[in-house]
Amino acid sequence: MRFILGLLIGIGIGFAASVLLAPGKDETAGGADERRANGASGARSAFSGLREQFDEAMGEAKKAQREAEEKMTKRYRQIVGRSDK
């Protein structure tokens, strides 16, 4: 899980750096500032999209964890109940 999280963070940082630092075709003082502002808002929207995907994945993982714990608890109680008899 840490590897995937680190990979996503690295990809996000690389994408943001490429958007913010990439030179334009005809950079003028005013046009460059505008493109950087557009790039920054694009990076923000990309990060918010990644954050939504991450939150959704974490929610699904927590749900799966709860279900697995419930199944294991049920099995454990069945096994312990058999050994007591």
C-alpha positions in Angstrom: 0.0 0.0 0.0 2.9 2.4 0.8 4.5 1.7 -2.5 1.3 2.5 -4.4 0.8 5.7 -2.4 4.4 6.7 -3.0 4.1 6.0 -6.6 0.9 8.1 -6.9 2.5 11.0 -5.0 5.6 10.8 -7.2 3.5 10.8 -10.4 1.5 13.7 -9.1 4.6 15.7 -8.2 6.1 15.0 -11.6 3.0 16.0 -13.4 2.7 19.2 -11.5 6.3 20.1 -12.1 6.0 19.4 -15.8 2.9 21.5 -16.1 4.3 24.4 -14.1 7.8 24.4 -15.5 7.2 23.5 -19.2 8.1 26.4 -21.5 5.4 27.6 -24.0 5.9 28.0 -27.7 5.9 31.8 -27.7 6.4 32.9 -24.1 5.9 36.5 -23.5 5.8 38.1 -20.1 2.0 38.3 -19.9 1.3 35.1 -21.7 3.7 33.0 -19.5 2.0 34.2 -16.3 -1.4 33.4 -17.7 -0.2 29.9 -18.8 1.3 29.2 -15.4 -1.9 30.2 -13.7 -3.8 27.9 -16.1 -1.3 25.2 -15.4 -1.6 25.6 -11.7 -5.4 25.3 -11.8 -5.0 22.3 -14.0 -2.6 20.7 -11.5 -5.0 21.5 -8.7 -7.9 19.8 -10.6 -5.7 16.8 -11.3 -4.7 16.6 -7.6 -8.3 16.9 -6.5 -9.2 14.1 -9.0 -6.4 11.9 -7.5 -7.6 12.7 -4.0 -11.2 11.7 -4.9 -9.9 8.4 -6.3 -7.7 7.8 -3.3 -10.6 8.5 -0.9 -12.8 6.2 -2.8 -10.2 3.4 -2.8 -9.6 3.9 0.9 -13.3 3.6 1.6 -13.6 0.4 -0.4 -10.5 -1.0 1.4 -11.9 -0.2 4.8 -15.2 -1.9 3.8 -13.3 -5.0 2.6 -11.3 -5.0 5.9 -14.5 -4.9 8.0 -16.1 -7.7 6.0 -12.9 -9.8 6.3 -12.7 -9.2 10.0 -16.4 -10.2 10.4 -15.9 -13.4 8.5 -12.8 -14.3 10.5 -14.5 -13.6 13.8 -17.5 -15.7 12.7 -15.1 -18.6 11.8 -13.2 -18.2 15.0 -16.3 -18.3 17.1 -17.5 -21.4 15.3 -14.1 -23.2 15.9 -14.0 -22.2 19.5 -17.6 -23.2 20.0 -16.8 -26.7 18.6 -13.7 -27.2 20.8 -15.6 -26.3 24.0 -18.0 -29.2 23.6 
